[in-house]
Amino acid sequence: MITQSFDTHPEAERVQIALIRKAGIARRIGIARSLSETAIKLSRRAISRANPQLSEQELNLVIVAHNYGSYIADRLVNYLKRKKLW
């Protein structure tokens, strides 16, 4: 087996993959959801630390721009302005 990771011992990686393969679909979805949630929280924290002057709403907009592009972020701002939420 070719390892996929540089920071995990090949045997540990093999065991991890075997456990994931044995897990049911609900467990695998739970793992994926948890990893996604962690990545989002870490991204949000990094953006917030790099831009401490941003309001919560501005921070959310930067996150939208980073994840979905400036076109979507601009459309979101326009929508929020139309709804008088910005």
N, C-alpha and C positions, 0 to 999 in steps of 0.2 A: 504494500500500500504506500502510495506517495503521500507524504504529510502535507497539510495545507497551512500549517501554522509555524511561525518562527519562534514563538515563545512558549510552546507547549511540547513537552516530551512526547515523542511519537507513540509510546505505549499508552500514555494518558489520553492522547487524542483518539487512539483506536478504541479505548474503553468508552469515551464520551460518545463517539459515533455509534457504537454498538448499543448503548443505552438509549440514544435518541431513536434509533431504528426500531427498538423493541417497544418504545412508548406508543401509546394509542394516539389517535388523531387529536383528541382533546388536549392531551398533555403536550404534544408538539405545537399546537396552536398557542397554548398557554406560554410555552417557552418563547416562541416567536414574539408574542405580544409583550411579554416581559422585557425582552431584549430591545424591542422597539421603544417601549416606554422609557427605558433607561437611556437610550440614545437621545431621545427627545429632551429629557430632563437635563442631560449633560450639555447638549447643544444650547438649550435655553440659558443654562447657567453661564456658559462661556460667553454667549452674546451679551448677557446682562452685565457680566464682570467687565467686558471690554467696552461697554457703553453704559456706565452707571447713570448718565443723565437722562436716559430714555424713560418715559412713562410706561406703565404696563401696556397701554394700547399701542404705543410706538414699538415696544419690544415685540409684541405679537405681530405687528406688521413686518418687522425685520425678519422674523422667523418665517412668515409666509413667503416673503421675497426670497429668502435663502432656499426654502424647500420647493416652492412652486414657480418661482420666477417673478420678475418685476411686473410683467404684464398682469398677472393674477393679483399681485399686491395692489397695483394701481386700480384695478377694477374693484377690489375690495374697499379701498378708500372711497371711491366714487359711490359705491353702494351705501357705505356707512354715512357719507355726507347726505345722500338723498334721504336716508332714514333719520337724519339728524342725530346720529350716534357718534359722530366724529367731531 
